[in-house]
């Protein structure tokens, strides 16, 4: 593996972790919020944070895809 391949693999792992952690946290917060008595405003805030994490992940996935495609030829 070249150094560029290792960098892309590392970036891919980070993206996967961000997706997994953000979804798990979002699900946990959606379950806990009503139990604690948080209003709908906070649920919407949690939704926006999860959406921001997924948009960040999508942008990075697109960058990884383009980098691998240009490396192939």
MDAnalysis code that builds the backbone (N, CA, C; Angstrom):
import MDAnalysis as mda
import numpy as np

u = mda.Universe.empty(219, n_residues=73, atom_resindex=np.repeat(np.arange(73), 3), trajectory=True)
u.add_TopologyAttr("name", ["N", "CA", "C"] * 73)
u.add_TopologyAttr("resid", np.arange(1, 74))
u.add_TopologyAttr("resname", ["UNK", "UNK", "UNK", "UNK", "UNK", "UNK", "UNK", "UNK", "UNK", "UNK", "UNK", "UNK", "UNK", "UNK", "UNK", "UNK", "UNK", "UNK", "UNK", "UNK", "UNK", "UNK", "UNK", "UNK", "UNK", "UNK", "UNK", "UNK", "UNK", "UNK", "UNK", "UNK", "UNK", "UNK", "UNK", "UNK", "UNK", "UNK", "UNK", "UNK", "UNK", "UNK", "UNK", "UNK", "UNK", "UNK", "UNK", "UNK", "UNK", "UNK", "UNK", "UNK", "UNK", "UNK", "UNK", "UNK", "UNK", "UNK", "UNK", "UNK", "UNK", "UNK", "UNK", "UNK", "UNK", "UNK", "UNK", "UNK", "UNK", "UNK", "UNK", "UNK", "UNK"])
u.atoms.positions = np.array([
    [0.831, -1.191, 0.000],
    [0.000, 0.000, 0.000],
    [0.872, 1.249, 0.000],
    [0.468, 2.193, -0.787],
    [1.185, 3.456, -0.803],
    [0.703, 4.324, 0.359],
    [1.396, 5.404, 0.551],
    [1.021, 6.323, 1.635],
    [-0.349, 6.947, 1.376],
    [-0.643, 7.211, 0.106],
    [-1.948, 7.781, -0.245],
    [-3.078, 6.785, 0.047],
    [-2.835, 5.505, -0.241],
    [-3.838, 4.484, 0.069],
    [-4.085, 4.387, 1.568],
    [-3.022, 4.479, 2.350],
    [-3.169, 4.440, 3.803],
    [-3.943, 5.642, 4.310],
    [-3.692, 6.810, 3.711],
    [-4.405, 8.019, 4.113],
    [-5.896, 7.882, 3.794],
    [-6.211, 7.348, 2.608],
    [-7.616, 7.162, 2.240],
    [-8.291, 6.121, 3.128],
    [-7.568, 5.074, 3.485],
    [-8.131, 4.058, 4.378],
    [-8.410, 4.655, 5.758],
    [-7.507, 5.486, 6.241],
    [-7.698, 6.138, 7.535],
    [-8.901, 7.076, 7.487],
    [-9.014, 7.825, 6.402],
    [-10.137, 8.752, 6.245],
    [-11.458, 7.975, 6.159],
    [-11.437, 6.834, 5.493],
    [-12.635, 5.998, 5.399],
    [-13.055, 5.486, 6.767],
    [-12.089, 5.068, 7.569],
    [-12.414, 4.598, 8.918],
    [-13.003, 5.716, 9.772],
    [-12.469, 6.923, 9.643],
    [-12.999, 8.062, 10.403],
    [-14.441, 8.347, 9.992],
    [-14.708, 8.306, 8.690],
    [-16.069, 8.545, 8.207],
    [-17.018, 7.475, 8.746],
    [-16.584, 6.225, 8.715],
    [-17.425, 5.141, 9.231],
    [-17.716, 5.329, 10.716],
    [-16.711, 5.728, 11.477],
    [-16.908, 5.971, 12.913],
    [-17.865, 7.132, 13.157],
    [-17.731, 8.189, 12.385],
    [-18.621, 9.348, 12.548],
    [-20.062, 8.937, 12.275],
    [-20.285, 8.163, 11.211],
    [-21.641, 7.720, 10.894],
    [-22.196, 6.848, 12.014],
    [-21.417, 5.871, 12.451],
    [-21.892, 4.948, 13.482],
    [-22.153, 5.667, 14.807],
    [-21.213, 6.483, 15.246],
    [-21.355, 7.159, 16.531],
    [-22.503, 8.165, 16.500],
    [-22.616, 8.904, 15.400],
    [-23.691, 9.897, 15.344],
    [-25.067, 9.224, 15.349],
    [-25.207, 8.101, 14.674],
    [-26.507, 7.420, 14.659],
    [-26.836, 6.798, 16.016],
    [-25.838, 6.212, 16.659],
    [-26.079, 5.626, 17.984],
    [-26.436, 6.721, 18.986],
    [-25.685, 7.821, 18.976],
    [-25.996, 8.928, 19.884],
    [-27.374, 9.513, 19.595],
    [-27.712, 9.641, 18.318],
    [-29.024, 10.179, 17.950],
    [-30.143, 9.289, 18.485],
    [-29.985, 7.970, 18.321],
    [-31.021, 7.046, 18.823],
    [-31.137, 7.106, 20.343],
    [-29.997, 7.159, 21.020],
    [-30.011, 7.226, 22.483],
    [-30.669, 8.521, 22.947],
    [-30.304, 9.625, 22.327],
    [-30.885, 10.909, 22.718],
    [-32.377, 10.961, 22.423],
    [-32.817, 10.323, 21.351],
    [-34.244, 10.287, 21.038],
    [-35.023, 9.475, 22.080],
    [-34.387, 8.475, 22.659],
    [-35.051, 7.680, 23.695],
    [-35.017, 8.383, 25.048],
    [-33.913, 9.052, 25.355],
    [-33.739, 9.663, 26.670],
    [-34.475, 10.990, 26.795],
    [-34.565, 11.747, 25.735],
    [-35.150, 13.095, 25.798],
    [-36.549, 13.116, 26.411],
    [-37.480, 12.256, 26.010],
    [-38.805, 12.305, 26.634],
    [-38.787, 11.879, 28.109],
    [-37.877, 10.977, 28.440],
    [-37.801, 10.520, 29.834],
    [-37.324, 11.630, 30.756],
    [-36.432, 12.461, 30.267],
    [-35.884, 13.549, 31.057],
    [-36.812, 14.757, 31.046],
    [-37.670, 14.827, 30.038],
    [-38.606, 15.931, 29.940],
    [-38.144, 17.055, 29.033],
    [-37.217, 16.748, 28.130],
    [-36.766, 17.768, 27.183],
    [-37.841, 17.988, 26.128],
    [-37.984, 19.231, 25.717],
    [-39.013, 19.578, 24.744],
    [-38.630, 19.206, 23.322],
    [-39.552, 19.482, 22.429],
    [-39.348, 19.190, 21.028],
    [-38.225, 19.991, 20.404],
    [-37.927, 21.149, 20.984],
    [-36.832, 21.959, 20.467],
    [-35.511, 21.213, 20.546],
    [-35.309, 20.497, 21.640],
    [-34.064, 19.761, 21.804],
    [-34.011, 18.549, 20.885],
    [-35.138, 17.922, 20.667],
    [-35.181, 16.803, 19.730],
    [-34.811, 17.294, 18.334],
    [-35.313, 18.463, 17.961],
    [-34.974, 19.043, 16.674],
    [-33.485, 19.378, 16.608],
    [-32.924, 19.845, 17.698],
    [-31.495, 20.140, 17.746],
    [-30.677, 18.868, 17.554],
    [-31.097, 17.773, 18.197],
    [-30.412, 16.489, 18.020],
    [-30.506, 16.026, 16.572],
    [-31.666, 16.228, 15.950],
    [-31.848, 15.854, 14.547],
    [-30.905, 16.655, 13.648],
    [-30.800, 17.945, 13.910],
    [-29.914, 18.782, 13.094],
    [-28.446, 18.396, 13.270],
    [-28.057, 18.044, 14.483],
    [-26.672, 17.627, 14.718],
    [-26.370, 16.326, 13.976],
    [-27.303, 15.381, 14.009],
    [-27.106, 14.126, 13.286],
    [-27.069, 14.370, 11.784],
    [-27.917, 15.249, 11.306],
    [-27.936, 15.580, 9.884],
    [-26.623, 16.240, 9.470],
    [-26.086, 17.109, 10.295],
    [-24.805, 17.754, 9.994],
    [-23.684, 16.719, 9.917],
    [-23.692, 15.758, 10.825],
    [-22.678, 14.706, 10.801],
    [-22.796, 13.872, 9.528],
    [-24.012, 13.578, 9.098],
    [-24.201, 12.788, 7.885],
    [-23.822, 13.572, 6.632],
    [-24.080, 14.855, 6.618],
    [-23.663, 15.678, 5.473],
    [-22.143, 15.736, 5.403],
    [-21.496, 15.903, 6.548],
    [-20.034, 15.891, 6.590],
    [-19.503, 14.557, 6.068],
    [-20.131, 13.465, 6.492],
    [-19.699, 12.139, 6.052],
    [-19.892, 11.982, 4.542],
    [-21.019, 12.460, 4.013],
    [-21.270, 12.352, 2.583],
    [-20.230, 13.118, 1.776],
    [-19.889, 14.309, 2.215],
    [-18.877, 15.107, 1.516],
    [-17.544, 14.377, 1.522],
    [-17.185, 13.788, 2.651],
    [-15.919, 13.063, 2.731],
    [-15.946, 11.778, 1.906],
    [-17.072, 11.094, 1.870],
    [-17.186, 9.901, 1.034],
    [-17.002, 10.271, -0.434],
    [-17.581, 11.378, -0.848],
    [-17.428, 11.844, -2.222],
    [-15.963, 12.169, -2.522],
    [-15.263, 12.802, -1.575],
    [-13.848, 13.111, -1.766],
    [-13.016, 11.838, -1.867],
    [-13.325, 10.845, -1.037],
    [-12.609, 9.570, -1.089],
    [-12.850, 8.891, -2.432],
    [-14.087, 8.899, -2.881],
    [-14.428, 8.277, -4.152],
    [-13.662, 8.928, -5.305],
    [-13.614, 10.256, -5.308],
    [-12.892, 10.970, -6.370],
    [-11.397, 10.694, -6.310],
    [-10.840, 10.620, -5.112],
    [-9.405, 10.364, -4.970],
    [-9.068, 8.960, -5.458],
    [-9.889, 7.993, -5.128],
    [-9.613, 6.622, -5.586],
    [-9.798, 6.491, -7.087],
    [-10.767, 7.201, -7.606],
    [-11.020, 7.152, -9.044],
    [-9.863, 7.782, -9.825],
    [-9.328, 8.875, -9.321],
    [-8.196, 9.515, -10.004],
    [-6.919, 8.703, -9.848],
    [-6.794, 7.950, -8.772],
    [-5.619, 7.121, -8.562],
    [-5.614, 5.907, -9.500],
    [-6.815, 5.457, -9.886],
    [-6.911, 4.301, -10.773],
    [-6.494, 4.646, -12.196],
    [-6.684, 5.862, -12.585],
    [-6.271, 6.193, -13.937],
    [-7.105, 7.230, -14.504],
])
